[in-house]
């Protein structure tokens, strides 16, 4: 029974590390999005998140396995914030209307 404890401890540590770093990355992504929307530039959300990640690495926090995993998850968040920021400002390729016009008002002239 005692031989199983180190394996259980490793499993719990790995799951906690993964879920914790994912939670931190999501929180940082929300913070970056909030900052970007507060300055009325949603496209800057990805840049804000990159600045936050870079600040953590420059503060020598990159030595920690937790920070390394949170950084990987946050880099995925950078890509998502970039795509959302493009859509929010109407610069995305999937928009079929001009800014300020809706598809319902174009049907009736």
C-alpha positions as CSV (number, residue, x, y, z in Angstrom):
1,X,0.0,0.0,0.0
2,X,2.9,2.4,0.8
3,X,4.4,1.9,-2.7
4,X,1.2,3.3,-4.3
5,X,1.4,6.6,-2.4
6,X,4.2,8.2,-4.4
7,X,2.4,7.4,-7.7
8,X,-0.8,8.9,-6.3
9,X,1.1,12.0,-5.1
10,X,2.6,12.4,-8.6
11,X,-0.8,12.1,-10.2
12,X,-2.4,14.6,-7.9
13,X,0.5,17.0,-8.4
14,X,0.3,16.8,-12.2
15,X,-3.5,17.3,-12.2
16,X,-3.2,20.2,-9.8
17,X,-0.4,21.8,-11.8
18,X,-2.3,21.5,-15.1
19,X,-5.7,22.7,-13.8
20,X,-4.1,25.5,-11.8
21,X,-2.0,26.8,-14.7
22,X,-5.0,26.6,-17.0
23,X,-7.0,28.7,-14.4
24,X,-4.2,31.3,-14.2
25,X,-4.0,31.5,-18.0
26,X,-7.7,32.0,-18.4
27,X,-7.6,34.7,-15.6
28,X,-4.8,36.5,-17.4
29,X,-6.6,36.3,-20.7
30,X,-9.7,37.8,-19.1
31,X,-7.6,40.5,-17.5
32,X,-6.0,41.4,-20.8
33,X,-9.4,41.5,-22.6
34,X,-10.8,43.7,-19.8
35,X,-7.9,46.1,-20.1
36,X,-8.2,46.2,-23.9
37,X,-12.0,46.9,-23.8
38,X,-11.5,49.6,-21.2
39,X,-9.2,51.5,-23.5
40,X,-11.7,50.8,-26.4
41,X,-9.2,48.8,-28.4
42,X,-10.1,45.1,-28.4
43,X,-7.4,44.3,-30.9
44,X,-4.8,45.2,-28.2
45,X,-5.9,42.3,-26.0
46,X,-3.4,39.9,-27.4
47,X,-0.6,42.4,-27.1
48,X,-1.6,43.1,-23.4
49,X,-1.4,39.3,-22.7
50,X,2.0,39.1,-24.4
51,X,3.2,41.9,-22.2
52,X,1.9,40.2,-19.1
53,X,3.6,36.9,-20.1
54,X,6.8,38.7,-20.9
55,X,6.8,40.5,-17.6
56,X,6.5,37.1,-15.7
57,X,9.5,35.7,-17.7
58,X,11.6,38.8,-17.1
59,X,10.8,38.7,-13.4
60,X,12.6,35.3,-13.3
61,X,9.4,33.4,-12.7
62,X,10.1,31.3,-15.8
63,X,12.1,28.9,-13.6
64,X,8.9,27.4,-12.2
65,X,7.1,24.5,-13.9
66,X,3.8,26.2,-13.0
67,X,4.7,29.4,-14.8
68,X,6.0,27.5,-17.8
69,X,2.7,25.6,-18.2
70,X,0.6,28.8,-17.6
71,X,2.7,30.5,-20.3
72,X,1.9,27.7,-22.8
73,X,-1.8,28.0,-22.1
74,X,-1.7,31.8,-22.2
75,X,0.0,31.7,-25.6
76,X,-3.1,29.8,-26.8
77,X,-5.1,32.6,-25.3
78,X,-3.1,35.2,-27.2
79,X,-4.2,33.5,-30.5
80,X,-7.8,33.5,-29.3
81,X,-7.7,37.1,-28.2
82,X,-6.3,38.1,-31.5
83,X,-9.2,36.4,-33.4
84,X,-11.8,37.8,-31.0
85,X,-10.3,41.3,-31.2
86,X,-10.4,41.2,-35.0
87,X,-14.1,40.2,-35.0
88,X,-15.0,42.7,-32.3
89,X,-13.8,45.7,-34.4
90,X,-15.3,44.4,-37.6
91,X,-12.0,43.6,-39.3
92,X,-12.7,39.9,-39.6
93,X,-13.2,38.2,-43.0
94,X,-16.4,36.5,-41.8
95,X,-18.4,39.7,-41.5
96,X,-20.8,40.3,-44.4
97,X,-22.1,43.7,-43.4
98,X,-20.6,47.1,-43.3
99,X,-19.9,48.6,-39.9
100,X,-23.0,50.3,-38.5
101,X,-25.4,48.4,-40.8
102,X,-27.4,45.3,-40.0
103,X,-28.4,42.6,-42.5
104,X,-32.1,43.1,-41.6
105,X,-32.2,46.8,-42.7
106,X,-30.5,46.0,-46.1
107,X,-33.4,43.8,-47.3
108,X,-36.0,46.6,-47.4
109,X,-35.3,49.7,-49.5
